[in-house]
Amino acid sequence: MRAPNLYRSLRCFCLAGFSLLADDVANGAELPFAFEEHASRGRASLYEYRPLVRSYVDARAERMAALADARLALVTTAALHVRGAPPFTGGHQGFRAIAGDTPLANIMLSHSSIGFDRSDVQRDLNVAFPLDRARELVAAGEIGSLASTHYAFLGAQRSYDGILQESGPAVARALRDDGVDAVLLTGV
């Protein structure tokens, strides 16, 4: 497989999308399905149960896309941290939490990699962490609100096992608990 984490990322994206529809199912909405028998001479019949999700999702697409009510979080791989917090060091697999009301001037860049040109981010942190732009979208009524906490990871890694198994799921739980509907992931 060319991109070993692509399958997992797409799977998580799809599961997150369907989790938004879980309340409908819990309140009695039916998910249509096809039930087909595939018989062959001299063999046992095979039965296929296939959810027909397209019509189900299409019927709810407008509600799912309602950004004016959405709660947005920012997640970045730019190794950002709040001034005074420990900076990221090489290979760190954890994350840093950034309170939603933190002024951009108090957020520091600790990403260091020979393959990463830091100059644009140092001039304007919004390049990697568009917190000011997101606040403007909330003020204009384009999105509902911002998460109470945003998150940063160190993108330059040799292995992502700790992120995939520990810190990534921890951040996902925190985002869910904060009522986040959408995440803007910025990679560097």
N, C-alpha and C positions, 0 to 999 in steps of 0.2 A: 504494500500500500504506500503510495507516494506521500500522503500526509496522515501519519498514524493517529493524530488527534482529531482529524476532521470528522470521522464517524461519530466519535463521542460528543464533539461540539454540536453537530447537527442533531444528534439524538437529544441532547439536553435542551436545545432550542425548541424542538418539537414538543418535548414533554412540558416545558414551561408554557408554551402556547396553549396546550390542552388543559393545563392546570387552571388557566383562566376560565375555562368552560365548566369546571367541576361543580361550581355552585348551581348551574342550570341542571345538571344531572342529579345533584343532591335534592333539588326541588322538584324532581319528577319529569324533567325533559327526557325524551326518548332519543337514543342514538340509533338511527335506522341501520339495518344490516341486511346483507344477502345471505341466504342459506342455500347452498347448492349441493346436490348429490352427484358424485362422479362415479358411475357404475362401469365396471368392465366385466366382460364375460369370464366366468371362472375365478374371479377375485372378489374379495370383500369390497363393498362400496366405500368410497372416501367421501367425507362430508367436509365442506368448506364453509366456515363462518367468517364473513368478511364485513367489517364495519364500513358503512358508506358515509365517510366523514366529510366529503366535499360539500354536500348540501347542508349538513349540520353546521359546518364552519362558515359557509357562505351566508347562511341566514343570520349569523351573528357577527359578521365581518365589520359592519359599521360600528357596533358597540366595542369590538376589540380594538378598533383603530382610533377610538376617541381620545386623542392626545390631550384635549382640553381638560380632561379629568385625570390624566395619568400622573403618577408619581415617578419621577425620574431619578436615577442614581448615576453617578459617574464612577467608572472603574478604569484604571489606567495601568499600563506596564512601565510607566516612566520613572518608577522608583521615587515617588514623591513622599515627603513626610512633613509634618508640621514643625516649625522652628522649635527647637528644644527637645524634640523627640529623637531617638536614635536613628541615624541614617542607615540606609541599606548598605550592606557589605556584600562582597562577591559571593554568589551562589545562595543568598538568603532566600528561603522558600516560603517565608511568612508574608504578612501584609501589614500595611499601616492604615489605620482608620483616620479619616479626615472629617472632622465635624462640619456639617453643612453650612454653618455660619462663619467658618474660618475665612478671614480676609485673604485674598490671593497673595498679598504681600508676605503673609506668614507661612506660606507653603514653599518648601525647599526641594530642589532637585538633587538627588544623590546617585543618579544613574551614571555609571562610568563603564564605557566599553569603547574599544578602539573603532568599532563599527558604527558608533552613534555620534552624530554631530549635534552637540548640545546648544549651539549658538542661538538658533531660533527659539527654542524653549526658554533659554535664559533671558532673551529679549521680551518674550510674551508667553507666560505660562499657559495662556488659553490655547496655544498651539497643541499642547499635549493634554490639557485638563481644562476644557472650556467652561469653567464654573461661572465666570462673568456672563458669558453668552447664555448659559442655561438660566441664570437669574433674570436676564433680560426677557427670555421667553416666558418665564412665569409672570413677570410684571406685565407683559403684553397679553396675557391670557391664552397663549399658544399651547402651553402645557399646564397641568394642574398645580403641581408642587414639586419641590426637590426633596430627596431623601434627607433624613436627619444626619446621615453619615455616608460619606463616599469612601472609596478604597483604592489603594495603590499596591502594586506588586513590582518586583524587580523583573524586568523582561529578559535580561541577558542571563540565560540559564544553560547549563549543560544537560540537566535532567529536570523534568517537571513533576516527578513523582510526588514530592511533598505538597505541591500546589494541587495536583489532581486528587490526591487522597485526603489531604487535611485542610490546608488553608483555603483552597477554592470552595469546598463544601461548607466550611465555616462562614465564609463571606456570603455564599448563596443563602444559608439559613438566616443570617443577619438581615439581608435584603428582603427576604420573604417576611420576616418578623416586623420589618419597618413598613410593610405594605407597598413595596416598590412594584410598579407595573412594567417598567422598562428600564434597561440599562444601556448607557452609551459607553461602549468599550473603546478606549483609545490606546492603540499600541504604538510603540516607538521602536 
